[in-house]
Amino acid sequence: MNLKALQEKVSLHGKRVSQYRLYTPEEKEILTMTVKLNEEVGELCNDILSILRLQRRAKLEKFDKRNVYQEFADVILTTLQLASAAKVDIERAVMDKIKKIEERTALEEKRAKKTDKS
Protein backbone atom coordinates (compact mmCIF):
# COMPACT_ATOMS: atom_id res chain seq x y z
CA MET A 1 0.00 0.00 0.00
CA ASN A 2 1.39 3.43 -0.88
CA LEU A 3 1.17 6.48 1.37
CA LYS A 4 -1.66 8.10 -0.59
CA ALA A 5 -3.79 4.97 -0.29
CA LEU A 6 -2.99 4.73 3.40
CA GLN A 7 -3.90 8.39 3.91
CA GLU A 8 -7.26 7.83 2.18
CA LYS A 9 -7.90 4.71 4.24
CA VAL A 10 -7.33 6.42 7.58
CA SER A 11 -9.43 9.44 6.59
CA LEU A 12 -12.45 7.14 6.30
CA HIS A 13 -12.73 7.50 2.52
CA GLY A 14 -12.50 11.26 2.46
CA LYS A 15 -14.95 11.87 5.30
CA ARG A 16 -13.40 13.88 8.08
CA VAL A 17 -14.86 12.48 11.24
CA SER A 18 -13.21 13.78 14.35
CA GLN A 19 -13.93 12.41 17.76
CA TYR A 20 -12.24 15.45 19.26
CA ARG A 21 -14.25 18.59 19.79
CA LEU A 22 -13.35 21.82 21.52
CA TYR A 23 -16.41 23.60 22.76
CA THR A 24 -15.16 26.39 24.95
CA PRO A 25 -12.45 29.04 24.73
CA GLU A 26 -10.93 27.48 27.88
CA GLU A 27 -10.55 24.11 26.12
CA LYS A 28 -8.93 25.81 23.15
CA GLU A 29 -6.54 27.67 25.46
CA ILE A 30 -5.55 24.44 27.23
CA LEU A 31 -4.88 22.74 23.90
CA THR A 32 -2.93 25.73 22.61
CA MET A 33 -0.79 25.91 25.75
CA THR A 34 -0.18 22.15 25.65
CA VAL A 35 1.09 22.38 22.08
CA LYS A 36 3.17 25.45 22.99
CA LEU A 37 4.70 23.57 25.94
CA ASN A 38 5.72 20.76 23.61
CA GLU A 39 7.34 23.30 21.30
CA GLU A 40 9.30 24.83 24.17
CA VAL A 41 10.43 21.42 25.46
CA GLY A 42 11.57 20.56 21.93
CA GLU A 43 13.63 23.74 21.76
CA LEU A 44 15.20 22.94 25.13
CA CYS A 45 15.99 19.42 23.93
CA ASN A 46 17.70 20.85 20.84
CA ASP A 47 19.87 23.07 23.04
CA ILE A 48 20.77 20.15 25.31
CA LEU A 49 21.75 18.12 22.23
CA SER A 50 23.91 21.04 21.12
CA ILE A 51 25.60 21.30 24.52
CA LEU A 52 26.41 17.60 24.24
CA ARG A 53 27.60 18.16 20.64
CA LEU A 54 25.04 15.66 19.34
CA GLN A 55 23.53 17.99 16.73
CA ARG A 56 24.53 18.20 13.10
CA ARG A 57 27.34 20.61 12.27
CA ALA A 58 25.08 23.34 10.82
CA LYS A 59 23.07 23.56 14.05
CA LEU A 60 26.19 23.51 16.18
CA GLU A 61 27.63 26.44 14.25
CA LYS A 62 24.54 28.57 15.01
CA PHE A 63 24.22 27.44 18.62
CA ASP A 64 24.66 30.01 21.41
CA LYS A 65 24.98 28.36 24.82
CA ARG A 66 23.44 31.41 26.50
CA ASN A 67 20.08 30.55 24.89
CA VAL A 68 19.69 27.43 27.04
CA TYR A 69 18.78 29.66 30.00
CA GLN A 70 15.96 31.20 27.99
CA GLU A 71 14.73 27.77 26.93
CA PHE A 72 14.54 26.56 30.54
CA ALA A 73 12.63 29.73 31.42
CA ASP A 74 10.28 29.25 28.45
CA VAL A 75 9.45 25.71 29.61
CA ILE A 76 8.78 26.86 33.17
CA LEU A 77 6.70 29.89 32.15
CA THR A 78 4.66 27.95 29.60
CA THR A 79 4.04 25.22 32.20
CA LEU A 80 2.74 27.88 34.60
CA GLN A 81 0.50 29.32 31.87
CA LEU A 82 -0.87 25.86 31.10
CA ALA A 83 -1.52 25.22 34.78
CA SER A 84 -3.44 28.50 34.98
CA ALA A 85 -5.47 27.67 31.88
CA ALA A 86 -6.29 24.24 33.34
CA LYS A 87 -7.09 25.79 36.74
CA VAL A 88 -4.38 23.76 38.47
CA ASP A 89 -3.02 25.05 41.77
CA ILE A 90 0.62 24.71 40.74
CA GLU A 91 1.99 25.37 44.23
CA ARG A 92 -0.15 22.57 45.64
CA ALA A 93 0.78 20.27 42.76
CA VAL A 94 4.51 20.84 43.30
CA MET A 95 4.30 20.47 47.09
CA ASP A 96 2.25 17.25 46.76
CA LYS A 97 4.81 15.86 44.32
CA ILE A 98 7.76 16.76 46.55
CA LYS A 99 6.05 15.03 49.47
CA LYS A 100 5.49 11.92 47.35
CA ILE A 101 9.15 11.88 46.26
CA GLU A 102 10.32 12.30 49.86
CA GLU A 103 8.09 9.44 51.02
CA ARG A 104 9.33 7.18 48.22
CA THR A 105 12.97 8.08 48.93
CA ALA A 106 12.54 7.36 52.65
CA LEU A 107 10.98 3.99 51.84
CA GLU A 108 13.80 3.12 49.43
CA GLU A 109 16.40 4.09 52.04
CA LYS A 110 14.64 1.94 54.63
CA ARG A 111 14.63 -1.05 52.25
CA ALA A 112 18.30 -0.47 51.41
CA LYS A 113 19.21 -0.51 55.16
CA LYS A 114 17.33 -3.79 55.60
CA THR A 115 19.21 -5.28 52.65
CA ASP A 116 22.56 -4.07 54.04
CA LYS A 117 21.83 -5.75 57.40
CA SER A 118 21.00 -9.07 55.75
Residue, then its C-alpha position, 0 to 999 in steps of 0.5 A: m500500500n502506498l502512502k496516498a492509499l494509506q492516507e485515504k484509508v485512515s481518513l475514512h474514505g475522504k470523510r473527516v470524522s473527528q472524535y475530538r471537539l473543543y467547545t469552549p475558549e478554555e478548552k482551546e486555550i488548554l490545547t494551545m498551551t499544551v502544544k506550545l509547551n511541547e514546542e518549548v520542550g523541543e527547543l530545550c531538547n535541541d539546546i541540550l543536544s547542542i551542549l552535548r555536541l550531538q547535533r549536526r554541524a550546521k546547528l552547532e555552528k549557530f548554537d549560542k549556549r546562553n540561549v539554554y537559559q531562555e529555553f529553561a525559562d520558556v518551559i517553566l513559564t509555559t508550564l505555569q501558563l498551562a496550569s493557569a489555563a487548566k485551573v491547576d493550583i501549581e503550588r499545591a501540585v509541586m508540594d504534593k509531588i515533593k512530598k510523594i518523592e520524599e516518602r518514596t525516597a525514605l521507603e527506598e532508604k529503609r529497604a536499602k538498610k534492611t538489605d545491608k543488614s542481611 
